[in-house]
Amino acid sequence: MKTLHWMIAGVTLLSGSVFAAGAEPGQWEFSVKTEVEGMPPSQHPLVLKKCVAAKDAGNLLKLLPLVPGATPEGCTSGEPKQQGGKTAYSYNCPGMPAVAATGEASIGVSAISGVTHAKLDSVTYKKQLEQHYSGKRVGKCE
């Protein structure tokens, strides 16, 4: 019963946002390596910086790096699930391409790592994509 009480207390969803177990607002820097089906593997990870406002720190769509074609404003998220220190998540984004993604992340106050598996669907192609990322809070927003 205690475990259920803590899970309910810890998982709060506001207007479709998803739980980001204690990530601190501020400037975050991510290293992102994306592999797309049928394409040669990337030689170097993409470095991405983003400012996460206090109101967005609990929203995985605004915290984590999203796959190409996905934007926080255009996506809806499923209810996250806590599993042994990791957060399992999903999101769907209509558009070109349409994106259906699932993933798992380890989220701490100042560090995040995880993987997202996505299906991209457009008029001209259908692709599978896998994205590995790690991030750290590097200070206050610039």
N, CA, C and O atoms as CSV, one atom per row, in Angstrom:
chain,resi,resn,atom,element,x,y,z
A,1,MET,N,N,0.818,-1.191,0.000
A,1,MET,CA,C,0.000,0.000,0.000
A,1,MET,C,C,0.865,1.259,0.000
A,1,MET,O,O,0.544,2.238,-0.673
A,2,LYS,N,N,1.985,1.228,0.773
A,2,LYS,CA,C,2.881,2.377,0.779
A,2,LYS,C,C,3.417,2.662,-0.616
A,2,LYS,O,O,3.498,3.817,-1.033
A,3,THR,N,N,3.783,1.600,-1.337
A,3,THR,CA,C,4.319,1.769,-2.681
A,3,THR,C,C,3.289,2.429,-3.579
A,3,THR,O,O,3.621,3.350,-4.327
A,4,LEU,N,N,2.040,1.973,-3.519
A,4,LEU,CA,C,0.984,2.562,-4.326
A,4,LEU,C,C,0.797,4.027,-3.962
A,4,LEU,O,O,0.626,4.864,-4.849
A,5,HIS,N,N,0.827,4.352,-2.676
A,5,HIS,CA,C,0.678,5.739,-2.235
A,5,HIS,C,C,1.779,6.610,-2.825
A,5,HIS,O,O,1.499,7.708,-3.306
A,6,TRP,N,N,3.025,6.145,-2.797
A,6,TRP,CA,C,4.150,6.923,-3.329
A,6,TRP,C,C,4.062,7.046,-4.838
A,6,TRP,O,O,4.406,8.091,-5.391
A,7,MET,N,N,3.606,5.997,-5.518
A,7,MET,CA,C,3.469,6.081,-6.973
A,7,MET,C,C,2.412,7.110,-7.348
A,7,MET,O,O,2.607,7.894,-8.277
A,8,ILE,N,N,1.309,7.110,-6.639
A,8,ILE,CA,C,0.245,8.075,-6.924
A,8,ILE,C,C,0.726,9.482,-6.618
A,8,ILE,O,O,0.446,10.411,-7.375
A,9,ALA,N,N,1.441,9.649,-5.523
A,9,ALA,CA,C,1.955,10.967,-5.162
A,9,ALA,C,C,2.999,11.445,-6.169
A,9,ALA,O,O,3.082,12.639,-6.456
A,10,GLY,N,N,3.789,10.529,-6.701
A,10,GLY,CA,C,4.875,10.902,-7.604
A,10,GLY,C,C,4.471,11.105,-9.039
A,10,GLY,O,O,5.129,11.851,-9.764
A,11,VAL,N,N,3.404,10.460,-9.471
A,11,VAL,CA,C,3.014,10.547,-10.873
A,11,VAL,C,C,1.835,11.502,-10.994
A,11,VAL,O,O,0.689,11.122,-10.753
A,12,THR,N,N,2.120,12.733,-11.365
A,12,THR,CA,C,1.054,13.704,-11.570
A,12,THR,C,C,1.082,14.131,-13.027
A,12,THR,O,O,2.130,14.494,-13.561
A,13,LEU,N,N,-0.059,14.083,-13.650
A,13,LEU,CA,C,-0.160,14.459,-15.054
A,13,LEU,C,C,-1.015,15.712,-15.164
A,13,LEU,O,O,-2.111,15.779,-14.608
A,14,LEU,N,N,-0.508,16.698,-15.880
A,14,LEU,CA,C,-1.245,17.933,-16.085
A,14,LEU,C,C,-1.409,18.163,-17.576
A,14,LEU,O,O,-0.415,18.289,-18.292
A,15,SER,N,N,-2.606,18.218,-18.043
A,15,SER,CA,C,-2.958,18.464,-19.445
A,15,SER,C,C,-2.084,17.701,-20.433
A,15,SER,O,O,-1.540,18.284,-21.371
A,16,GLY,N,N,-1.953,16.401,-20.219
A,16,GLY,CA,C,-1.225,15.567,-21.162
A,16,GLY,C,C,0.281,15.563,-20.958
A,16,GLY,O,O,0.994,14.919,-21.728
A,17,SER,N,N,0.785,16.254,-19.956
A,17,SER,CA,C,2.225,16.223,-19.725
A,17,SER,C,C,2.576,14.916,-19.047
A,17,SER,O,O,1.715,14.258,-18.464
A,18,VAL,N,N,3.853,14.538,-19.124
A,18,VAL,CA,C,4.267,13.274,-18.545
A,18,VAL,C,C,5.286,13.496,-17.442
A,18,VAL,O,O,5.982,14.511,-17.411
A,19,PHE,N,N,5.360,12.549,-16.556
A,19,PHE,CA,C,6.194,12.624,-15.367
A,19,PHE,C,C,7.678,12.581,-15.683
A,19,PHE,O,O,8.128,11.714,-16.432
A,20,ALA,N,N,8.431,13.497,-15.128
A,20,ALA,CA,C,9.888,13.529,-15.294
A,20,ALA,C,C,10.510,13.565,-13.906
A,20,ALA,O,O,10.908,14.628,-13.429
A,21,ALA,N,N,10.594,12.435,-13.270
A,21,ALA,CA,C,10.999,12.208,-11.887
A,21,ALA,C,C,12.063,13.145,-11.339
A,21,ALA,O,O,13.217,12.743,-11.192
A,22,GLY,N,N,11.708,14.363,-11.038
A,22,GLY,CA,C,12.606,15.259,-10.335
A,22,GLY,C,C,13.637,15.987,-11.171
A,22,GLY,O,O,14.608,16.488,-10.604
A,23,ALA,N,N,13.489,16.078,-12.475
A,23,ALA,CA,C,14.441,16.822,-13.299
A,23,ALA,C,C,14.380,18.297,-12.910
A,23,ALA,O,O,13.300,18.861,-12.734
A,24,GLU,N,N,15.540,18.905,-12.781
A,24,GLU,CA,C,15.626,20.302,-12.361
A,24,GLU,C,C,15.521,21.228,-13.569
A,24,GLU,O,O,16.132,20.963,-14.604
A,25,PRO,N,N,14.754,22.310,-13.450
A,25,PRO,CA,C,14.675,23.280,-14.541
A,25,PRO,C,C,16.049,23.909,-14.780
A,25,PRO,O,O,16.900,23.918,-13.890
A,26,GLY,N,N,16.253,24.427,-15.978
A,26,GLY,CA,C,17.499,25.109,-16.318
A,26,GLY,C,C,17.963,24.748,-17.707
A,26,GLY,O,O,17.199,24.206,-18.506
A,27,GLN,N,N,19.229,25.052,-17.999
A,27,GLN,CA,C,19.828,24.742,-19.298
A,27,GLN,C,C,20.303,23.299,-19.301
A,27,GLN,O,O,21.065,22.889,-18.425
A,28,TRP,N,N,19.858,22.536,-20.276
A,28,TRP,CA,C,20.241,21.135,-20.422
A,28,TRP,C,C,20.998,20.962,-21.729
A,28,TRP,O,O,20.703,21.628,-22.721
A,29,GLU,N,N,21.978,20.061,-21.722
A,29,GLU,CA,C,22.728,19.728,-22.923
A,29,GLU,C,C,22.619,18.229,-23.148
A,29,GLU,O,O,22.902,17.430,-22.256
A,30,PHE,N,N,22.202,17.859,-24.363
A,30,PHE,CA,C,22.005,16.453,-24.711
A,30,PHE,C,C,22.946,16.029,-25.820
A,30,PHE,O,O,23.244,16.797,-26.735
A,31,SER,N,N,23.403,14.805,-25.724
A,31,SER,CA,C,24.126,14.143,-26.802
A,31,SER,C,C,23.154,13.108,-27.355
A,31,SER,O,O,22.692,12.230,-26.625
A,32,VAL,N,N,22.844,13.213,-28.655
A,32,VAL,CA,C,21.806,12.386,-29.252
A,32,VAL,C,C,22.374,11.641,-30.469
A,32,VAL,O,O,22.919,12.251,-31.389
A,33,LYS,N,N,22.237,10.338,-30.449
A,33,LYS,CA,C,22.665,9.523,-31.591
A,33,LYS,C,C,21.425,8.840,-32.155
A,33,LYS,O,O,20.736,8.103,-31.450
A,34,THR,N,N,21.148,9.093,-33.432
A,34,THR,CA,C,19.951,8.583,-34.079
A,34,THR,C,C,20.332,7.620,-35.195
A,34,THR,O,O,21.191,7.917,-36.025
A,35,GLU,N,N,19.684,6.472,-35.199
A,35,GLU,CA,C,19.873,5.488,-36.263
A,35,GLU,C,C,18.535,5.302,-36.964
A,35,GLU,O,O,17.528,4.969,-36.340
A,36,VAL,N,N,18.548,5.525,-38.276
A,36,VAL,CA,C,17.338,5.400,-39.077
A,36,VAL,C,C,17.477,4.184,-39.983
A,36,VAL,O,O,18.502,3.988,-40.635
A,37,GLU,N,N,16.434,3.379,-40.009
A,37,GLU,CA,C,16.404,2.179,-40.854
A,37,GLU,C,C,16.753,2.539,-42.305
A,37,GLU,O,O,16.203,3.482,-42.873
A,38,GLY,N,N,17.670,1.774,-42.886
A,38,GLY,CA,C,18.028,1.972,-44.279
A,38,GLY,C,C,19.025,3.089,-44.530
A,38,GLY,O,O,19.350,3.373,-45.683
A,39,MET,N,N,19.515,3.726,-43.482
A,39,MET,CA,C,20.487,4.820,-43.615
A,39,MET,C,C,21.791,4.401,-42.936
A,39,MET,O,O,21.763,3.628,-41.978
A,40,PRO,N,N,22.930,4.899,-43.416
A,40,PRO,CA,C,24.185,4.573,-42.731
A,40,PRO,C,C,24.174,5.148,-41.315
A,40,PRO,O,O,23.570,6.197,-41.089
A,41,PRO,N,N,24.826,4.486,-40.360
A,41,PRO,CA,C,24.845,4.999,-38.992
A,41,PRO,C,C,25.568,6.345,-38.911
A,41,PRO,O,O,26.531,6.601,-39.635
A,42,SER,N,N,25.083,7.179,-38.029
A,42,SER,CA,C,25.702,8.480,-37.797
A,42,SER,C,C,27.072,8.280,-37.156
A,42,SER,O,O,27.227,7.445,-36.264
A,43,GLN,N,N,28.051,9.032,-37.603
A,43,GLN,CA,C,29.401,8.927,-37.047
A,43,GLN,C,C,29.556,9.740,-35.768
A,43,GLN,O,O,30.355,9.388,-34.901
A,44,HIS,N,N,28.805,10.814,-35.647
A,44,HIS,CA,C,28.936,11.699,-34.493
A,44,HIS,C,C,27.554,12.005,-33.918
A,44,HIS,O,O,26.600,12.211,-34.668
A,45,PRO,N,N,27.448,12.035,-32.600
A,45,PRO,CA,C,26.154,12.402,-32.016
A,45,PRO,C,C,25.876,13.893,-32.207
A,45,PRO,O,O,26.790,14.710,-32.312
A,46,LEU,N,N,24.607,14.212,-32.246
A,46,LEU,CA,C,24.159,15.591,-32.304
A,46,LEU,C,C,24.183,16.149,-30.884
A,46,LEU,O,O,23.740,15.478,-29.952
A,47,VAL,N,N,24.693,17.360,-30.708
A,47,VAL,CA,C,24.660,18.012,-29.402
A,47,VAL,C,C,23.531,19.034,-29.448
A,47,VAL,O,O,23.499,19.908,-30.314
A,48,LEU,N,N,22.620,18.907,-28.514
A,48,LEU,CA,C,21.417,19.725,-28.482
A,48,LEU,C,C,21.321,20.416,-27.130
A,48,LEU,O,O,21.464,19.771,-26.092
A,49,LYS,N,N,21.080,21.719,-27.133
A,49,LYS,CA,C,20.868,22.458,-25.883
A,49,LYS,C,C,19.421,22.910,-25.843
A,49,LYS,O,O,18.844,23.295,-26.859
A,50,LYS,N,N,18.848,22.856,-24.650
A,50,LYS,CA,C,17.492,23.364,-24.492
A,50,LYS,C,C,17.309,23.919,-23.093
A,50,LYS,O,O,17.844,23.392,-22.117
A,51,CYS,N,N,16.548,24.984,-23.020
A,51,CYS,CA,C,16.201,25.600,-21.748
A,51,CYS,C,C,14.880,24.990,-21.302
A,51,CYS,O,O,13.888,25.032,-22.030
A,52,VAL,N,N,14.874,24.425,-20.104
A,52,VAL,CA,C,13.664,23.817,-19.557
A,52,VAL,C,C,13.152,24.714,-18.434
A,52,VAL,O,O,13.792,24.855,-17.392
A,53,ALA,N,N,11.989,25.315,-18.663
A,53,ALA,CA,C,11.374,26.191,-17.665
A,53,ALA,C,C,10.828,25.362,-16.507
A,53,ALA,O,O,10.549,24.173,-16.666
A,54,ALA,N,N,10.679,25.985,-15.355
A,54,ALA,CA,C,10.169,25.282,-14.171
A,54,ALA,C,C,8.815,24.630,-14.470
A,54,ALA,O,O,8.556,23.512,-14.024
A,55,LYS,N,N,7.957,25.317,-15.218
A,55,LYS,CA,C,6.626,24.770,-15.527
A,55,LYS,C,C,6.696,23.570,-16.468
A,55,LYS,O,O,5.730,22.813,-16.570
A,56,ASP,N,N,7.834,23.383,-17.164
A,56,ASP,CA,C,7.971,22.290,-18.127
A,56,ASP,C,C,8.829,21.128,-17.633
A,56,ASP,O,O,8.945,20.120,-18.330
A,57,ALA,N,N,9.432,21.241,-16.450
A,57,ALA,CA,C,10.361,20.213,-15.968
A,57,ALA,C,C,9.673,18.870,-15.733
A,57,ALA,O,O,10.345,17.838,-15.732
A,58,GLY,N,N,8.366,18.853,-15.534
A,58,GLY,CA,C,7.632,17.612,-15.338
A,58,GLY,C,C,6.992,17.075,-16.606
A,58,GLY,O,O,6.184,16.148,-16.546
A,59,ASN,N,N,7.344,17.645,-17.756
A,59,ASN,CA,C,6.733,17.251,-19.020
A,59,ASN,C,C,7.817,16.661,-19.922
A,59,ASN,O,O,8.659,17.392,-20.442
A,60,LEU,N,N,7.797,15.338,-20.107
A,60,LEU,CA,C,8.838,14.687,-20.918
A,60,LEU,C,C,8.869,15.212,-22.346
A,60,LEU,O,O,9.933,15.226,-22.965
A,61,LEU,N,N,7.734,15.646,-22.887
A,61,LEU,CA,C,7.715,16.187,-24.240
A,61,LEU,C,C,8.527,17.479,-24.331
A,61,LEU,O,O,9.029,17.815,-25.404
A,62,LYS,N,N,8.662,18.196,-23.241
A,62,LYS,CA,C,9.443,19.436,-23.237
A,62,LYS,C,C,10.847,19.220,-22.688
A,62,LYS,O,O,11.726,20.058,-22.893
A,63,LEU,N,N,11.068,18.107,-21.994
A,63,LEU,CA,C,12.375,17.845,-21.378
A,63,LEU,C,C,13.276,17.010,-22.280
A,63,LEU,O,O,14.417,17.397,-22.534
A,64,LEU,N,N,12.791,15.887,-22.762
A,64,LEU,CA,C,13.632,14.963,-23.536
A,64,LEU,C,C,13.795,15.418,-24.981
A,64,LEU,O,O,12.943,16.132,-25.509
A,65,PRO,N,N,14.888,15.007,-25.623
A,65,PRO,CA,C,15.001,15.283,-27.060
A,65,PRO,C,C,14.013,14.386,-27.810
A,65,PRO,O,O,13.996,13.171,-27.608
A,66,LEU,N,N,13.204,14.978,-28.661
A,66,LEU,CA,C,12.211,14.222,-29.424
A,66,LEU,C,C,12.800,13.812,-30.768
A,66,LEU,O,O,13.750,14.425,-31.254
A,67,VAL,N,N,12.232,12.776,-31.356
A,67,VAL,CA,C,12.718,12.305,-32.653
A,67,VAL,C,C,12.360,13.316,-33.739
A,67,VAL,O,O,11.434,14.107,-33.560
A,68,PRO,N,N,13.084,13.303,-34.871
A,68,PRO,CA,C,12.781,14.234,-35.967
A,68,PRO,C,C,11.317,14.127,-36.390
A,68,PRO,O,O,10.771,13.032,-36.524
A,69,GLY,N,N,10.701,15.274,-36.594
A,69,GLY,CA,C,9.297,15.317,-36.987
A,69,GLY,C,C,8.356,15.536,-35.822
A,69,GLY,O,O,7.177,15.826,-36.026
A,70,ALA,N,N,8.855,15.402,-34.602
A,70,ALA,CA,C,8.015,15.565,-33.407
A,70,ALA,C,C,8.276,16.924,-32.763
A,70,ALA,O,O,9.425,17.346,-32.632
A,71,THR,N,N,7.210,17.602,-32.367
A,71,THR,CA,C,7.330,18.858,-31.616
A,71,THR,C,C,6.450,18.755,-30.378
A,71,THR,O,O,5.375,18.158,-30.434
A,72,PRO,N,N,6.893,19.331,-29.257
A,72,PRO,CA,C,6.099,19.217,-28.027
A,72,PRO,C,C,4.665,19.707,-28.186
A,72,PRO,O,O,3.744,19.123,-27.614
A,73,GLU,N,N,4.471,20.767,-28.954
A,73,GLU,CA,C,3.140,21.344,-29.106
A,73,GLU,C,C,2.222,20.474,-29.958
A,73,GLU,O,O,1.002,20.547,-29.808
A,74,GLY,N,N,2.780,19.648,-30.851
A,74,GLY,CA,C,1.963,18.864,-31.756
A,74,GLY,C,C,1.755,17.417,-31.336
A,74,GLY,O,O,1.118,16.650,-32.058
A,75,CYS,N,N,2.281,17.036,-30.183
A,75,CYS,CA,C,2.241,15.631,-29.771
A,75,CYS,C,C,1.342,15.413,-28.564
A,75,CYS,O,O,1.087,16.328,-27.781
A,76,THR,N,N,0.870,14.186,-28.434
A,76,THR,CA,C,0.166,13.772,-27.223
A,76,THR,C,C,0.960,12.629,-26.606
A,76,THR,O,O,1.602,11.848,-27.308
A,77,SER,N,N,0.906,12.545,-25.298
A,77,SER,CA,C,1.687,11.518,-24.610
A,77,SER,C,C,0.785,10.547,-23.874
A,77,SER,O,O,-0.313,10.894,-23.437
A,78,GLY,N,N,1.274,9.322,-23.748
A,78,GLY,CA,C,0.592,8.319,-22.944
A,78,GLY,C,C,1.012,8.476,-21.498
A,78,GLY,O,O,1.928,9.239,-21.192
A,79,GLU,N,N,0.359,7.770,-20.624
A,79,GLU,CA,C,0.708,7.838,-19.211
A,79,GLU,C,C,2.032,7.122,-18.977
A,79,GLU,O,O,2.185,5.964,-19.368
A,80,PRO,N,N,2.991,7.793,-18.344
A,80,PRO,CA,C,4.289,7.158,-18.077
A,80,PRO,C,C,4.157,6.084,-17.005
A,80,PRO,O,O,3.230,6.098,-16.196
A,81,LYS,N,N,5.096,5.164,-17.019
A,81,LYS,CA,C,5.108,4.090,-16.022
A,81,LYS,C,C,6.496,4.018,-15.414
A,81,LYS,O,O,7.496,3.962,-16.129
A,82,GLN,N,N,6.549,4.021,-14.090
A,82,GLN,CA,C,7.812,3.886,-13.370
A,82,GLN,C,C,8.132,2.408,-13.222
A,82,GLN,O,O,7.308,1.630,-12.744
A,83,GLN,N,N,9.347,2.024,-13.640
A,83,GLN,CA,C,9.764,0.627,-13.559
A,83,GLN,C,C,11.210,0.576,-13.100
A,83,GLN,O,O,12.119,0.834,-13.889
A,84,GLY,N,N,11.434,0.246,-11.835
A,84,GLY,CA,C,12.788,0.066,-11.327
A,84,GLY,C,C,13.722,1.224,-11.578
A,84,GLY,O,O,14.836,1.004,-12.054
A,85,GLY,N,N,13.333,2.422,-11.287
A,85,GLY,CA,C,14.197,3.582,-11.464
A,85,GLY,C,C,14.174,4.168,-12.862
A,85,GLY,O,O,14.895,5.128,-13.136
A,86,LYS,N,N,13.364,3.616,-13.754
A,86,LYS,CA,C,13.262,4.134,-15.111
A,86,LYS,C,C,11.818,4.529,-15.390
A,86,LYS,O,O,10.882,4.015,-14.778
A,87,THR,N,N,11.667,5.442,-16.319
A,87,THR,CA,C,10.342,5.884,-16.734
A,87,THR,C,C,10.098,5.417,-18.156
A,87,THR,O,O,10.837,5.795,-19.066
A,88,ALA,N,N,9.075,4.602,-18.362
A,88,ALA,CA,C,8.665,4.183,-19.702
A,88,ALA,C,C,7.627,5.193,-20.192
A,88,ALA,O,O,6.728,5.589,-19.451
A,89,TYR,N,N,7.770,5.598,-21.449
A,89,TYR,CA,C,6.887,6.635,-21.977
A,89,TYR,C,C,6.507,6.325,-23.421
A,89,TYR,O,O,7.102,5.466,-24.070
A,90,SER,N,N,5.501,7.048,-23.904
A,90,SER,CA,C,5.103,6.959,-25.307
A,90,SER,C,C,4.550,8.309,-25.723
A,90,SER,O,O,4.039,9.069,-24.901
A,91,TYR,N,N,4.662,8.593,-27.009
A,91,TYR,CA,C,4.024,9.781,-27.551
A,91,TYR,C,C,3.696,9.564,-29.027
A,91,TYR,O,O,4.333,8.774,-29.723
A,92,ASN,N,N,2.681,10.295,-29.473
A,92,ASN,CA,C,2.234,10.239,-30.867
A,92,ASN,C,C,2.127,11.665,-31.385
A,92,ASN,O,O,1.658,12.568,-30.693
A,93,CYS,N,N,2.579,11.842,-32.634
A,93,CYS,CA,C,2.565,13.164,-33.243
A,93,CYS,C,C,2.010,13.052,-34.658
A,93,CYS,O,O,2.609,12.386,-35.503
A,94,PRO,N,N,0.873,13.694,-34.930
A,94,PRO,CA,C,0.370,13.696,-36.292
A,94,PRO,C,C,1.244,14.630,-37.132
A,94,PRO,O,O,1.995,15.434,-36.579
A,95,GLY,N,N,1.158,14.536,-38.397
A,95,GLY,CA,C,1.916,15.445,-39.258
A,95,GLY,C,C,2.703,14.698,-40.304
A,95,GLY,O,O,2.442,13.524,-40.566
A,96,MET,N,N,3.661,15.367,-40.901
A,96,MET,CA,C,4.503,14.790,-41.938
A,96,MET,C,C,5.943,14.839,-41.488
A,96,MET,O,O,6.562,15.900,-41.566
A,97,PRO,N,N,6.485,13.781,-41.038
A,97,PRO,CA,C,5.871,12.466,-40.918
A,97,PRO,C,C,5.074,12.344,-39.625
A,97,PRO,O,O,5.298,13.098,-38.679
A,98,ALA,N,N,4.144,11.396,-39.587
A,98,ALA,CA,C,3.478,11.052,-38.335
A,98,ALA,C,C,4.493,10.237,-37.523
A,98,ALA,O,O,5.222,9.416,-38.079
A,99,VAL,N,N,4.534,10.465,-36.225
A,99,VAL,CA,C,5.499,9.793,-35.355
A,99,VAL,C,C,4.753,9.041,-34.258
A,99,VAL,O,O,3.883,9.603,-33.593
A,100,ALA,N,N,5.096,7.773,-34.073
A,100,ALA,CA,C,4.601,6.967,-32.958
A,100,ALA,C,C,5.845,6.458,-32.240
A,100,ALA,O,O,6.633,5.709,-32.818
A,101,ALA,N,N,6.025,6.858,-30.984
A,101,ALA,CA,C,7.267,6.550,-30.272
A,101,ALA,C,C,7.015,5.958,-28.895
A,101,ALA,O,O,6.039,6.289,-28.222
A,102,THR,N,N,7.921,5.072,-28.495
A,102,THR,CA,C,7.965,4.558,-27.129
A,102,THR,C,C,9.412,4.653,-26.674
A,102,THR,O,O,10.331,4.645,-27.493
A,103,GLY,N,N,9.611,4.742,-25.370
A,103,GLY,CA,C,10.975,4.830,-24.880
A,103,GLY,C,C,11.065,4.558,-23.398
A,103,GLY,O,O,10.073,4.305,-22.714
A,104,GLU,N,N,12.302,4.622,-22.931
A,104,GLU,CA,C,12.580,4.401,-21.523
A,104,GLU,C,C,13.724,5.324,-21.138
A,104,GLU,O,O,14.724,5.405,-21.851
A,105,ALA,N,N,13.584,6.022,-20.012
A,105,ALA,CA,C,14.600,6.978,-19.585
A,105,ALA,C,C,14.884,6.845,-18.099
A,105,ALA,O,O,13.989,6.576,-17.297
A,106,SER,N,N,16.147,7.040,-17.751
A,106,SER,CA,C,16.559,7.206,-16.362
A,106,SER,C,C,16.676,8.708,-16.157
A,106,SER,O,O,17.483,9.368,-16.812
A,107,ILE,N,N,15.873,9.246,-15.250
A,107,ILE,CA,C,15.805,10.689,-15.077
A,107,ILE,C,C,16.181,11.051,-13.653
A,107,ILE,O,O,15.551,10.601,-12.696
A,108,GLY,N,N,17.214,11.869,-13.526
A,108,GLY,CA,C,17.642,12.363,-12.230
A,108,GLY,C,C,17.518,13.872,-12.180
A,108,GLY,O,O,17.060,14.493,-13.139
A,109,VAL,N,N,17.917,14.455,-11.083
A,109,VAL,CA,C,17.838,15.902,-10.913
A,109,VAL,C,C,18.669,16.618,-11.973
A,109,VAL,O,O,18.229,17.624,-12.531
A,110,SER,N,N,19.872,16.104,-12.256
A,110,SER,CA,C,20.753,16.810,-13.185
A,110,SER,C,C,21.317,15.932,-14.298
A,110,SER,O,O,22.237,16.350,-15.001
A,111,ALA,N,N,20.784,14.726,-14.471
A,111,ALA,CA,C,21.250,13.845,-15.547
A,111,ALA,C,C,20.109,12.974,-16.056
A,111,ALA,O,O,19.236,12.554,-15.296
A,112,ILE,N,N,20.137,12.713,-17.360
A,112,ILE,CA,C,19.116,11.908,-18.020
A,112,ILE,C,C,19.804,11.028,-19.053
A,112,ILE,O,O,20.748,11.461,-19.715
A,113,SER,N,N,19.332,9.795,-19.190
A,113,SER,CA,C,19.780,8.963,-20.302
A,113,SER,C,C,18.623,8.058,-20.702
A,113,SER,O,O,17.773,7.712,-19.881
A,114,GLY,N,N,18.605,7.679,-21.977
A,114,GLY,CA,C,17.518,6.819,-22.408
A,114,GLY,C,C,17.580,6.476,-23.875
A,114,GLY,O,O,18.532,6.806,-24.582
A,115,VAL,N,N,16.530,5.800,-24.313
A,115,VAL,CA,C,16.405,5.379,-25.702
A,115,VAL,C,C,14.938,5.515,-26.125
A,115,VAL,O,O,14.021,5.235,-25.353
A,116,THR,N,N,14.746,5.952,-27.373
A,116,THR,CA,C,13.409,6.058,-27.952
A,116,THR,C,C,13.369,5.225,-29.226
A,116,THR,O,O,14.288,5.284,-30.042
A,117,HIS,N,N,12.307,4.455,-29.392
A,117,HIS,CA,C,12.055,3.683,-30.615
A,117,HIS,C,C,10.844,4.325,-31.277
A,117,HIS,O,O,9.812,4.517,-30.635
A,118,ALA,N,N,10.966,4.656,-32.553
A,118,ALA,CA,C,9.875,5.361,-33.216
A,118,ALA,C,C,9.612,4.808,-34.596
A,118,ALA,O,O,10.491,4.238,-35.243
A,119,LYS,N,N,8.379,4.990,-35.028
A,119,LYS,CA,C,7.971,4.699,-36.401
A,119,LYS,C,C,7.602,6.026,-37.030
A,119,LYS,O,O,6.767,6.766,-36.509
A,120,LEU,N,N,8.230,6.319,-38.155
A,120,LEU,CA,C,7.931,7.530,-38.909
A,120,LEU,C,C,7.098,7.120,-40.120
A,120,LEU,O,O,7.451,6.172,-40.822
A,121,ASP,N,N,6.010,7.817,-40.368
A,121,ASP,CA,C,5.104,7.451,-41.450
A,121,ASP,C,C,4.723,8.704,-42.225
A,121,ASP,O,O,4.057,9.593,-41.696
A,122,SER,N,N,5.152,8.768,-43.487
A,122,SER,CA,C,4.765,9.883,-44.344
A,122,SER,C,C,4.229,9.318,-45.654
A,122,SER,O,O,4.186,8.101,-45.837
A,123,VAL,N,N,3.831,10.178,-46.545
A,123,VAL,CA,C,3.320,9.762,-47.836
A,123,VAL,C,C,4.419,9.062,-48.639
A,123,VAL,O,O,4.137,8.122,-49.383
A,124,THR,N,N,5.657,9.508,-48.496
A,124,THR,CA,C,6.749,8.985,-49.321
A,124,THR,C,C,7.596,7.903,-48.656
A,124,THR,O,O,8.348,7.216,-49.348
A,125,TYR,N,N,7.500,7.727,-47.336
A,125,TYR,CA,C,8.306,6.696,-46.683
A,125,TYR,C,C,7.711,6.267,-45.348
A,125,TYR,O,O,6.908,6.970,-44.735
A,126,LYS,N,N,8.139,5.089,-44.930
A,126,LYS,CA,C,7.838,4.547,-43.601
A,126,LYS,C,C,9.172,4.027,-43.080
A,126,LYS,O,O,9.794,3.169,-43.706
A,127,LYS,N,N,9.609,4.542,-41.939
A,127,LYS,CA,C,10.925,4.186,-41.401
A,127,LYS,C,C,10.835,3.886,-39.910
A,127,LYS,O,O,9.994,4.431,-39.196
A,128,GLN,N,N,11.720,3.010,-39.464
A,128,GLN,CA,C,11.931,2.753,-38.032
A,128,GLN,C,C,13.134,3.599,-37.618
A,128,GLN,O,O,14.060,3.792,-38.405
A,129,LEU,N,N,13.120,4.088,-36.418
A,129,LEU,CA,C,14.183,4.941,-35.930
A,129,LEU,C,C,14.489,4.581,-34.483
A,129,LEU,O,O,13.579,4.274,-33.713
A,130,GLU,N,N,15.753,4.615,-34.112
A,130,GLU,CA,C,16.150,4.404,-32.721
A,130,GLU,C,C,17.050,5.567,-32.320
A,130,GLU,O,O,18.001,5.902,-33.026
A,131,GLN,N,N,16.741,6.172,-31.188
A,131,GLN,CA,C,17.482,7.341,-30.729
A,131,GLN,C,C,17.993,7.097,-29.307
A,131,GLN,O,O,17.209,6.860,-28.388
A,132,HIS,N,N,19.316,7.158,-29.140
A,132,HIS,CA,C,19.944,7.039,-27.823
A,132,HIS,C,C,20.383,8.436,-27.397
A,132,HIS,O,O,20.949,9.181,-28.198
A,133,TYR,N,N,20.127,8.790,-26.154
A,133,TYR,CA,C,20.486,10.128,-25.694
A,133,TYR,C,C,20.968,10.098,-24.257
A,133,TYR,O,O,20.610,9.220,-23.472
A,134,SER,N,N,21.783,11.075,-23.943
A,134,SER,CA,C,22.171,11.333,-22.560
A,134,SER,C,C,22.221,12.851,-22.422
A,134,SER,O,O,22.571,13.565,-23.362
A,135,GLY,N,N,21.871,13.320,-21.253
A,135,GLY,CA,C,21.851,14.755,-21.039
A,135,GLY,C,C,22.213,15.106,-19.627
A,135,GLY,O,O,22.120,14.291,-18.709
A,136,LYS,N,N,22.632,16.354,-19.475
A,136,LYS,CA,C,22.959,16.841,-18.137
A,136,LYS,C,C,22.550,18.292,-18.031
A,136,LYS,O,O,22.554,19.035,-19.013
A,137,ARG,N,N,22.200,18.679,-16.823
A,137,ARG,CA,C,21.871,20.078,-16.562
A,137,ARG,C,C,23.202,20.805,-16.446
A,137,ARG,O,O,24.078,20.391,-15.688
A,138,VAL,N,N,23.351,21.893,-17.201
A,138,VAL,CA,C,24.618,22.609,-17.228
A,138,VAL,C,C,24.550,23.990,-16.588
A,138,VAL,O,O,25.544,24.717,-16.593
A,139,GLY,N,N,23.414,24.361,-16.044
A,139,GLY,CA,C,23.297,25.655,-15.361
A,139,GLY,C,C,21.944,26.277,-15.579
A,139,GLY,O,O,20.973,25.613,-15.941
A,140,LYS,N,N,21.907,27.586,-15.344
A,140,LYS,CA,C,20.678,28.343,-15.554
A,140,LYS,C,C,20.508,28.617,-17.036
A,140,LYS,O,O,21.477,28.603,-17.795
A,141,CYS,N,N,19.279,28.864,-17.440
A,141,CYS,CA,C,19.000,29.173,-18.838
A,141,CYS,C,C,19.705,30.465,-19.225
A,141,CYS,O,O,19.792,31.412,-18.443
A,142,GLU,N,N,20.201,30.472,-20.448
A,142,GLU,CA,C,20.934,31.638,-20.966
A,142,GLU,C,C,19.995,32.675,-21.494
A,142,GLU,O,O,20.436,33.722,-21.968
